[in-house]
Amino acid sequence: MNYRSLVAFRRARKIVDPEQKINSLRVISEHLIAGRWQDVRGPSEKESKATTVLEFSIEEASFKDTRWTAAGRREGLRVAGMGWNFTARD
């Protein structure tokens, strides 16, 4: 069985400022589908109040991919869609 697992450690902080919350949602949306934010309506006040946005800086992370071979460890691995790069620690 092949799998990928990523565990990141850090205490999250809730974003309460409405402007920062909307900007954070825009950044996430644009990361997933570039240009999409400008093509859709923004969230209503009710939707925004019902949405929680958390932020955190990764302090420590552990990643495992069963397909990550010894050769891959030497070259490093980029986690697709996240822009994170990992190299093995021996």
ChimeraX attribute file (.defattr): number of C-alpha atoms within 10 A of each C-alpha:
attribute: neighborCount
match mode: 1-to-1
recipient: residues
	/A:1	4
	/A:2	7
	/A:3	8
	/A:4	11
	/A:5	9
	/A:6	10
	/A:7	10
	/A:8	13
	/A:9	12
	/A:10	12
	/A:11	11
	/A:12	12
	/A:13	11
	/A:14	11
	/A:15	15
	/A:16	12
	/A:17	9
	/A:18	12
	/A:19	9
	/A:20	12
	/A:21	20
	/A:22	16
	/A:23	12
	/A:24	16
	/A:25	17
	/A:26	17
	/A:27	14
	/A:28	13
	/A:29	14
	/A:30	14
	/A:31	14
	/A:32	12
	/A:33	10
	/A:34	11
	/A:35	12
	/A:36	13
	/A:37	15
	/A:38	10
	/A:39	7
	/A:40	8
	/A:41	8
	/A:42	13
	/A:43	12
	/A:44	9
	/A:45	10
	/A:46	8
	/A:47	10
	/A:48	15
	/A:49	12
	/A:50	8
	/A:51	12
	/A:52	11
	/A:53	15
	/A:54	13
	/A:55	13
	/A:56	12
	/A:57	11
	/A:58	12
	/A:59	9
	/A:60	9
	/A:61	11
	/A:62	10
	/A:63	14
	/A:64	11
	/A:65	13
	/A:66	10
	/A:67	11
	/A:68	13
	/A:69	10
	/A:70	10
	/A:71	8
	/A:72	12
	/A:73	13
	/A:74	11
	/A:75	12
	/A:76	14
	/A:77	16
	/A:78	12
	/A:79	14
	/A:80	8
	/A:81	8
	/A:82	9
	/A:83	8
	/A:84	9
	/A:85	10
	/A:86	14
	/A:87	13
	/A:88	12
	/A:89	6
	/A:90	3
